[in-house]
Amino acid sequence: MADLRRIHCRLRTLGGYAVVAASAFLFYQSVAVAAEPDFDREVRLAVEIEDAIIDGEPIYLTADGREFLGIFMETDAQRVRGAVIVLHGRGFHPDWVDVAQPLRVGLTERGWHTLSLQMPVLEKTAKYYDYVPIFDYAFPRIEAGIDYLRQRGVQRVVIAAHSCSVHMSMAWLDARGDDRIDAYIGLGMGATDYKQPMRKPFPLEKLEVPVLDVYGGEDYPAVQRGALDRMAEILAAGNAKSAQVVVPGADHYFKDHDDALLEVVGAWLESL
């Protein structure tokens, strides 16, 4: 930063435009440095929920040298179908009452181990465009979750992501490919914020694994508007097991529709 200040002072002698340019450079440099998750908030979330977890076992995995919370729950079914990695919505935690907790517990009753992961978070008021620069921080967490399951002998791994975690996990798939997972479930895909359109389309056309696109009949307008395009891209990928399902009456968080969501996801997984 000292070098940047010297550059700024030097440019001031060149006129007003140079001052503006240098100030802009300093501003964007500070934004780039600040573009990281709120790790302190993650710690607070973990402390708040860890003792309250009734179903499943809190575990700590490591990504980029930092520990993060996960919740592993083992199925007691005689036939283990595989494991589902559950990724919560924006700013929440792996035991969030909407979507994350119902899926991670309910799917164990249908023969699936579940691993719900803490995804990168920002302050509560952060919007979609605030989160875009930290998508990459999710990559090693997803991979750490997959590694953990493989070490436990799990053969089939499915990702089930909700809302902002769809953006994060799709960015991971775009960068790394889908060869480490066996299926993908997107819940409320394409959710952003007012006047904040998606920065980059989802790589649905190039995914080889089966994809399930689930959204609520009362979901956010952006999610509903994009449904036809998402389905066209899923069909273009050519996997006959892929599908798109609407849960009638459900909002973006599937409030009061936990059973319907679990039935849609569970039935599709069984169809694989």
DADA-V628769 format. One record per pair of residues at least 6 apart in sequence whose ideal C-beta (glycine too) atoms are under 6 Angstrom apart, sorted by the first residue. I is the first residue (numbers start at 1). J is the second residue. Records with the same first field share a line. If there is no record, write none. Layout:
I->J / J
This chain:
4->26
8->22
11->18 / 22
12->19
35->133
37->120 / 134 / 137
38->121 / 122 / 123
41->121
42->121
45->93
46->69
49->93 / 95
50->58
53->95
55->73 / 105
56->71 / 73
57->72
58->71
59->70 / 72
60->67
61->70 / 144 / 148
63->140 / 141 / 144
64->140
68->118
69->118
70->115 / 117
71->94 / 95 / 116
72->115
73->104 / 108 / 114
74->113
75->108 / 111 / 112 / 113
77->111
79->111
81->111 / 112
82->156
83->113 / 149 / 154 / 157
84->107 / 112 / 114 / 158 / 160
85->115 / 145 / 159
86->100 / 103 / 104 / 114 / 116 / 160
87->119 / 161 / 165 / 169
88->94 / 96 / 100
89->162 / 163 / 164
90->163 / 164
91->121 / 124
93->118
94->100 / 116 / 117 / 118
95->101
98->253
99->162 / 254
100->116
102->258
104->114 / 116
106->262
107->114
108->114
110->266
115->145
117->141 / 145
119->138 / 165
120->134 / 137 / 138
122->130
127->193
128->192 / 193 / 196
129->196
131->164
132->199
135->168 / 171
138->168
139->172
142->172
146->157 / 180
149->157
156->182
157->181 / 182
158->182 / 183
159->169 / 181 / 184
160->185
161->169 / 186
162->187 / 188
163->188 / 191
166->186 / 189
170->202
173->203
174->203
178->207 / 208 / 209
183->209 / 210
184->209 / 211
185->212
186->213
187->214
188->215 / 219 / 223 / 252
189->213
190->222 / 223 / 226
191->220 / 223
192->198 / 222
204->233 / 234
205->233 / 236 / 237
207->237
210->239 / 241 / 242
211->234 / 242
212->243 / 268
213->230 / 244
214->245 / 264
215->223
216->247 / 250 / 251
217->246 / 248 / 249
218->251
219->252
220->252
231->244
234->242
241->272
245->264
247->257 / 260
250->257
254->261
